[in-house]
Amino acid sequence: YAWLDTGTPESLLDASNFIHTIEKRQGSKISCPEEIALEKGWVTKNELLESIEKINNPYNDYLRNL
């Protein structure tokens, strides 16, 4: 766990850079609600794919590869 204070523009930038670095190094998203729902069994892989099929962006590319 990490506490990220975002009360100032500088600390918000620091938090953003931290998240970006962690996601890039680990190859996974931090706090991805769709991934959590899939892991908990709240949605199926097919339901997830259906919900993102019309949108093409890097986030959905990540979800397709789960």
N, C-alpha and C positions, 0 to 999 in steps of 0.2 A: 504494500500500500504506500501511496505517496500523497501528501497533502500539497495541493497546488493553489496558492493564493492568487486570485485574479482581480484584486481590488484596484490595481493601477494599470495603465496601458503597458508599462514595462513588465509587470509581473504576468499580465495576460500573454504577452509575447513569449516570455520565458516558459510559461506553461504550455503554450502551443508548440514551441520548439522541442520541449521535453516529450510530449505526446508523439510528435512526428518522428523523433529519433527512436523511441521505443517501438512504434509500429513498423518502422522501416527495418530495424535490426531483427525483430522477432517475426516479421511477416504475418502478424495478426493484428486485428483491430482492437482497440480498447473500448469497452462498453458498447458492444454492437448488439442492440436489442434483438435483431433477427437471429443472430448466432446463438444467443442465450435461449431464445424460444425454441430453436431447433434442438439444442443440447438437452433442454428440459422436457422435450417431447410435446410441447404445446402446439407445435406446427410440424407438419411432415415436410420432407424435402420437396415433394411435388407442390404443396401449398406455397412454400417459399418461392419456388421457381415461377409459379403462376403469378405471384404478386409482383415480381420484378421483370417479367418478360418484355414489357413494353418500354422499359427504360434502359438506356445504354450509357453507362458511366463506370468509372473505376470502382466505385463502391459496390455496384451490382456485379461487376466482374469478380470481386472478392467473394460475394455471397454465392455466386454460381460455383465457385471452387471449394466450397466448404465440404 
